[in-house]
Amino acid sequence: QTIFRGKHFITLQEWTREEIDTLLDVSYDLKMQFALDRPTNYLPNKTVFLMFFEQSTRTRNSMEAGITQLGGHAHFLDTSNMQIAHGEVPKDTAVILSRMGHAIACRNCFWKEGNAYLREMAKWSPVPIINMQDDLYHPLQGIADLMTIQEKRGKNTRGLKVSVIWAYATTHKKPISVPLTQALLFPRYGMEVTLAYPKGYEMPDWVIEQAKKNALENGGTFRITNDQEEAYRNADVVIPKNWGNWVTNESKAVIDSTLEANKHWKCTEERMALTDRHSLYMHALPADRVNEVEDSVIDGPHSAIYDEAENRLHTAKAVMALTMGGR
Ligand code: CP
C-alpha cells in the first residue's frame, strides 16, 4: 500500500498492519536522514493547521519542527482565539481550513465532544485530519511507542511481554487515550499485553473486546489483572501511567477515595526488579515524578523516555509526509 495522500489519521485501529508498517519504515528513513543532517524537502509550500484546545510540549513541537524539516509550514491555532469560541461548527472550520492548507491536526481531549468532533471534521474535510490526542485515541503517541519498542527489542515483537499499568497521580480526569491506544495496537504486533489497574479504573468494554480480537487475529495475547506485581513480573516492557476513571461517571468524592486507596500504585525500583533484567521503562510524558515513578527508575538504566519522546518527531514527520504528500 503506497497511496496515503488525504488519509485521515484518527486512530491506528483504522490503519491496516501493512499501512502501519509503511509508516514505521518511513519513520526509520526520516530518522536516518535527520541523523545525517540531510534535507527532507517532501512538503514544500504545504501548511498544516495545528488546532490546540489543550496544552502540549511533545505533540506541538514534534509537529512544528517536523513540518519545518519537511519544507512546509505549521500554523498554530489557539482555539480560544478562533471563532470556535463563539460556536462555529466543525463543518465550517474543516471546510474553510482545508481550502487554505493541506492538513488539519487537532488536540481536543475532553473539549468539544473529543473524538466525535474530529469525526465531524473528517466528514467534511478533503485534506487529512490528524488526531493529536482526543478523549479516546493518541495515535501519534502509539506509533512512536511502537517504533521505540522495535528499535530496542527488534522488529519481531511476537511474544514480547508488555505491561500497560495504571499509576497514581493526584489529579483525576486524565485522558484514557494513551493506554487505550497501546492496548489496541500492541496485540496487533503479536505482543503478550497485560493491562493492570486497581478496581475502579476499568477501560470501556469495547476496548477490551477489540484488544482481545486484535490479539487473536495477530498471534498476540491480552489479559487484565488488578495485581500490579503480577504485571511487573518478567515483563520486557512496562508502561506505568495514570489514566482517569472518569469513564465510570463517579462523583469527585468517590474518585478521590479510590485514588487515596491506590497510592501504592507507583513504579519503584523494587517493582522494576521483578521485570526482565533488560526490560524497558516507558512513559508518554509528562510524568509525575513524585507519585507515578521514582527518579531512580525514570532516570535509570531501564528508561527509554527520551528516545520515545524523540521518536514523536520522526513518526509525526512520517504521518505528515505520507498523508499530506506522497502519492
Ligand atoms: N505525550 C504527549 O502527548 O505529550 P504532550 O502532552 O506534551 O504533547
Boltz pocket constraint, residues with backbone or C-beta under 6 A from the ligand:
constraints:
  - pocket:
      binder: B
      contacts: [[A, 55], [A, 56], [A, 57], [A, 58], [A, 59], [A, 60], [A, 132], [A, 133], [A, 141], [A, 284], [A, 285], [A, 286]]
      max_distance: 6.0
